[in-house]
Amino acid sequence: MKARFKYRIYPTLGQKYRLARLFGCVRVVWNDSLACCQEKYKLGEKKPTNSELQKQFITQAKKTEDREWLSEVSAIPLQQSLNDLNQAYQNFFKSTQGNRKGKPIRPPKFKSRKSKQTARFTKGGFKVSQHKVYLAKIGKLKIVWSRELPAIPSSVTVIKDCRGDSRIAPTRYFLSFVVEVLPEVLPKTDNSVGIDLGIKTFATLSNGQTIDAPKPLKKRIKKYRKLSKSLSKKTKGSKRYEKARLKIAKFSYGMLRKHAKLKDTRIDFLHKLSTEIIRENQTIVLEDLFAFA
């Protein structure tokens, strides 16, 4: 079973420049290949294979004047970008044919420099040490190990999270490792308990026990409304308006950070809940429970 482990990194100014160049190259290779696939579709021709796209938009593109700067970055993330494009098309085709479960998948879209930037390295493109992680043609990145990796990672994705004014929403960088882990085997038991999910109460068990849902954003949303109401009363363009706008921007960034942690908070809440019930020698069906997250 594969699992992801995400850690914060702190690149230097030179490494930020090299990462920006890497993200740009990955984005250009993706967009050029996607434009080619769309053009082939309009002409009624078949979509080029992954190997044909890599040869045209990586190998041959490096020899042209317009794309010669592609050789300044590692070729591994460029190849992985086209692998992702190929996988995105396969998911789309399977979805349109009804061979894929879940919601309908839309066709791949062009990447923008304003959105989150990612680049994936596979084995040979990175090396993990005690205090730093080396990425090919980027250098050794300072990393904060909030927890240990359970095994040697098979790949790592470098992520540029948010953009904007450094005083309001500073740009953050992360490394996301893919690690192979063994699934946890739960103890067998003949006891069982039913679960009824609700809105006011997160869950009600058949034994009468009720579990309240965590609501970390409730108070912050109330304060955000209060700040927005205060801003609406200010004259646009005035000093007080700009001061109130800046206050909302800082508070909104705090909400974004809180919202980013919510998914981990919900999963952690569900894990602790299921562990507590199992310790009481009960078995629960987690399908619907984890779908809530």
Secondary structure, DSSP 8 states (H G I E B T S, - for coil): -EEEEEEEEE--HHHHHHHHHHHHHHHHHHHHHHHHHHHHHHTT-----HHHHHIIIIITGGGSSSSGGGGGS-HHHHHHHHHHHHHHHHHHHHHHTT-S-SS---------TTS-EEEEEETTSEEE-SSEEEETTTEEEEE--SS--SS--SEEEEEE---S-TTTS---EEEEEEEE---------S-B--EEE-SSSSEEETTS-EE----TTHHHHHHHHHHHHHHHTS-TTSHHHHHHHHHHHHHHHHHHHHHHHHHHHHHHHHHHHHHHHHHTT-B---HHHHHT-
